[in-house]
Amino acid sequence: MQDVKRTVIDGFKLLLFWILVFDVQRILFSIHNYDKFSEIPWGEWFQAFFYSLRLDLATAGLLSLLPMLVIITGIFVKKSWHRKLFFGVMLIEIILCAMIHGGEINAYPEWNHKLNTRVFTHLLNPDEVVRTADYGMTIWFVVYTLIETAIGYVLLKKLYPPKSPISKQEWYVAVPISLLLLSCFTGLFLVLGRGGVQQIPINIDAAYYSKNYVSNDLSVNSVYYFTKSFMLYNRSEIGKLFPRIPEAKSKRLLKDLYTYPRNHSVEILDNDRPNVVFIVLESWTADAVGCLNNGRGATPHFDQLAKQGVLFTNIYATGSTSEIGNASIFAGYPALPEISISMQPDKHRKLPSINQDLKKWGYSSHYLFSGDLKYGNIGGFFIDHGFDVVEDENEFPSNLPHGKLNYYDEALYSLLLKKINRTKGPFMHCAFTGSTHSPYDFPKGKAPVWKGNEARFMSSVYYADHCLNNFIKACKKENWYKNTIFVLVADHGHASPFNTNPSVAQFFRIPLLIFGEPIKKEFRGTRIDAIGSQSDIATTLLRQMHGDVKHYTWSKDLLNPKVPQFALHTVIRGYGWVTPKGHFTWHMDGKMFQENTFDAKHIGLEKLRCHALMSLLYKQYKSL
């Protein structure tokens, strides 16, 4: 009976151990990200340790299954190696948890959300991870992993000290007792793992308690969140999380969004066959652009360019990563939660792309990036879609100054100009900038030191804006400039001094500007307030060039005065919906709003229409 008593106590100690480990992680997270909590009352911070308990117990229960099995075998295994085996199993779990949390602590200042499936996209290209993270992040990851492992080991030794030996029981007594204990504890831990015996298992929203996303992120168990995200990432039928709406009903709900009059008289170009230069601006959130943020920005030169072209003021990125943004821009394809279409050649090759339409008119197509295009299979996407030239950092002279992630924007624009000058028209040249991506590499002294929140990012935007201005000035000296339009658009949003929450619509609002000599004078300085997304660029541009846009199923013409105004975008583990009546973001797991500005009169229909569109989009995705 003494064996049974010890085993039961050791089993419950496992739960206590993991709760303590998780709370230590929260303390370390709070210390490292102290600035995120500066405006949160201490009382609210302490509440995280209470509201986190259900998810902590769920995670502790699941983590305890294997160690408990080892503990129970101690009833009939009286060998010196048994304790070593238990400690070995626990150490492996402790290290894995420490690595997850060490990664989250470092990523949070940049991502503003917990570690999730986004890391898998990066891990497919380890060199990109190393280059994106500055040396401090790498060092802190190792430091926190070692600290949390060491603390876990010390706690383990305190809770499980060496014990005085107990005489071995006969096997016919030990085995039934072991099986009974194993059944009881397995059942208990599994029930804890699902959060109880209720019909619907526990989910991450069980730890939500605040209107502040940082407090909720602190409360939500990091290991549980990461594991849940991993399961979703590997789930072949992610559509199970989408609402099921019959296709006929979905089309009926969305009829007005896709059956509007297509013909209109708004023609902003005096030439329907201009050269086209796309500049995809890494992470340029609207919050950092002065002309889109009431003058509060870091882009004085972009603001001046906006006065010479057509500025779209209510454009939203379809996702939060570069490969999603590029696919949406050039293929007119909206994003799906947790899915990167560029990573699936069997599907994305069936989508249209702007360059393929231009090729019918004799255009050549070129794409240049100052970093590595393996990330997110961006390079593969453009190669598959028939770009004549796809080049990345390997094309740059090796003696040029180089940041950790890519060559500086000034080097990108210099090489781009040389390549355009060697190209016979008509052409479409595309460049993807990189200096505004973490770790925000740009030459010292090339930008003022921004103060306050997101200082490094804002300084990098100021530098990038300066480089863009120099590029445009240089372009104006070339003969081809008079017959060239420039399309400037961000790949996705970013945290800014004015907004850091990645689960609200404003985070995804980005700049879109079309300018150049072919723009008719009466349209220069025009601001288009229609709500749209990156996926609408293809139809908007090709319609101005009198192209056939019927195959861009999900793209709409933003210059059409009668265009329905809406934008669909993804958030972490969910999606968002924006119309003139308001906006919301929907969490798929929690089945709840993370943000909602619609009034009670409209929210029901708007939610249904958003879900209907997502349902149709997913159905088409599956059929590709």
Rosetta blueprint (number, residue, H / E / L):
1 M L
2 Q H
3 D H
4 V H
5 K H
6 R H
7 T H
8 V H
9 I H
10 D H
11 G H
12 F H
13 K H
14 L H
15 L H
16 L H
17 F H
18 W H
19 I H
20 L H
21 V H
22 F H
23 D H
24 V H
25 Q H
26 R H
27 I H
28 L H
29 F H
30 S H
31 I H
32 H H
33 N L
34 Y H
35 D H
36 K H
37 F H
38 S L
39 E L
40 I L
41 P L
42 W H
43 G H
44 E H
45 W H
46 F H
47 Q H
48 A H
49 F H
50 F H
51 Y H
52 S L
53 L H
54 R H
55 L H
56 D H
57 L H
58 A H
59 T H
60 A H
61 G H
62 L H
63 L H
64 S L
65 L H
66 L H
67 P H
68 M H
69 L H
70 V H
71 I H
72 I H
73 T H
74 G L
75 I L
76 F L
77 V L
78 K L
79 K L
80 S L
81 W H
82 H H
83 R H
84 K H
85 L H
86 F H
87 F H
88 G H
89 V H
90 M H
91 L H
92 I H
93 E H
94 I H
95 I H
96 L H
97 C H
98 A H
99 M H
100 I H
101 H H
102 G H
103 G H
104 E H
105 I H
106 N H
107 A H
108 Y H
109 P H
110 E H
111 W H
112 N L
113 H L
114 K L
115 L L
116 N L
117 T L
118 R H
119 V H
120 F H
121 T H
122 H H
123 L H
124 L L
125 N L
126 P H
127 D H
128 E H
129 V H
130 V H
131 R H
132 T H
133 A L
134 D L
135 Y H
136 G H
137 M H
138 T H
139 I H
140 W H
141 F H
142 V H
143 V H
144 Y H
145 T H
146 L H
147 I H
148 E H
149 T H
150 A H
151 I H
152 G H
153 Y H
154 V H
155 L H
156 L H
157 K H
158 K H
159 L H
160 Y L
161 P L
162 P L
163 K L
164 S L
165 P L
166 I L
167 S L
168 K L
169 Q L
170 E L
171 W H
172 Y H
173 V H
174 A H
175 V H
176 P H
177 I H
178 S H
179 L H
180 L H
181 L H
182 L H
183 S H
184 C H
185 F H
186 T H
187 G H
188 L H
189 F H
190 L H
191 V H
192 L H
193 G H
194 R L
195 G L
196 G L
197 V L
198 Q L
199 Q L
200 I L
201 P L
202 I L
203 N L
204 I H
205 D H
206 A H
207 A H
208 Y L
209 Y L
210 S L
211 K L
212 N L
213 Y H
214 V H
215 S H
216 N H
217 D H
218 L H
219 S H
220 V L
221 N L
222 S H
223 V H
224 Y H
225 Y H
226 F H
227 T H
228 K H
229 S H
230 F H
231 M H
232 L H
233 Y H
234 N L
235 R L
236 S L
237 E L
238 I H
239 G H
240 K H
241 L H
242 F L
243 P L
244 R L
245 I L
246 P L
247 E H
248 A H
249 K H
250 S H
251 K H
252 R H
253 L H
254 L L
255 K H
256 D H
257 L H
258 Y H
259 T L
260 Y L
261 P L
262 R L
263 N L
264 H L
265 S L
266 V L
267 E L
268 I L
269 L E
270 D L
271 N L
272 D L
273 R L
274 P L
275 N E
276 V E
277 V E
278 F E
279 I E
280 V E
281 L E
282 E L
283 S L
284 W L
285 T L
286 A H
287 D H
288 A H
289 V L
290 G H
291 C H
292 L H
293 N L
294 N L
295 G L
296 R L
297 G L
298 A L
299 T L
300 P H
301 H H
302 F H
303 D H
304 Q H
305 L H
306 A H
307 K L
308 Q L
309 G L
310 V E
311 L E
312 F E
313 T E
314 N E
315 I E
316 Y E
317 A L
318 T L
319 G L
320 S L
321 T L
322 S H
323 E H
324 I H
325 G H
326 N H
327 A H
328 S H
329 I H
330 F H
331 A H
332 G L
333 Y L
334 P L
335 A L
336 L E
337 P L
338 E L
339 I E
340 S L
341 I H
342 S H
343 M H
344 Q L
345 P H
346 D H
347 K H
348 H H
349 R L
350 K L
351 L L
352 P L
353 S L
354 I H
355 N H
356 Q H
357 D H
358 L H
359 K H
360 K L
361 W L
362 G L
363 Y L
364 S E
365 S E
366 H E
367 Y E
368 L E
369 F E
370 S L
371 G L
372 D L
373 L L
374 K L
375 Y H
376 G H
377 N H
378 I H
379 G H
380 G H
381 F H
382 F H
383 I H
384 D H
385 H L
386 G L
387 F L
388 D L
389 V E
390 V E
391 E E
392 D L
393 E H
394 N H
395 E H
396 F L
397 P L
398 S L
399 N L
400 L L
401 P L
402 H E
403 G L
404 K L
405 L L
406 N L
407 Y E
408 Y L
409 D H
410 E H
411 A H
412 L H
413 Y H
414 S H
415 L H
416 L H
417 L H
418 K H
419 K H
420 I H
421 N H
422 R L
423 T L
424 K L
425 G L
426 P L
427 F E
428 M E
429 H E
430 C E
431 A E
432 F E
433 T L
434 G L
435 S L
436 T L
437 H L
438 S L
439 P L
440 Y L
441 D L
442 F L
443 P L
444 K L
445 G L
446 K L
447 A L
448 P L
449 V L
450 W L
451 K L
452 G L
453 N L
454 E L
455 A H
456 R H
457 F H
458 M H
459 S H
460 S H
461 V H
462 Y H
463 Y H
464 A H
465 D H
466 H H
467 C H
468 L H
469 N H
470 N H
471 F H
472 I H
473 K H
474 A H
475 C H
476 K L
477 K L
478 E L
479 N H
480 W H
481 Y H
482 K H
483 N H
484 T E
485 I E
486 F E
487 V E
488 L E
489 V E
490 A E
491 D L
492 H L
493 G L
494 H L
495 A L
496 S E
497 P L
498 F L
499 N E
500 T L
501 N L
502 P L
503 S L
504 V L
505 A H
506 Q H
507 F H
508 F H
509 R E
510 I E
511 P E
512 L E
513 L E
514 I E
515 F E
516 G E
517 E L
518 P L
519 I E
520 K L
521 K H
522 E H
523 F H
524 R L
525 G L
526 T E
527 R E
528 I E
529 D E
530 A E
531 I E
532 G E
533 S E
534 Q H
535 S H
536 D H
537 I H
538 A H
539 T H
540 T H
541 L H
542 L H
543 R H
544 Q H
545 M L
546 H L
547 G L
548 D L
549 V L
550 K L
551 H L
552 Y L
553 T L
554 W L
555 S L
556 K L
557 D L
558 L L
559 L L
560 N L
561 P L
562 K L
563 V L
564 P L
565 Q L
566 F L
567 A E
568 L E
569 H E
570 T E
571 V E
572 I L
573 R L
574 G E
575 Y E
576 G E
577 W E
578 V E
579 T E
580 P L
581 K L
582 G E
583 H E
584 F E
585 T E
586 W E
587 H E
588 M L
589 D L
590 G L
591 K L
592 M E
593 F E
594 Q E
595 E E
596 N E
597 T L
598 F L
599 D L
600 A H
601 K H
602 H H
603 I H
604 G H
605 L H
606 E H
607 K H
608 L H
609 R H
610 C H
611 H H
612 A H
613 L H
614 M H
615 S H
616 L H
617 L H
618 Y H
619 K H
620 Q H
621 Y H
622 K H
623 S H
624 L L
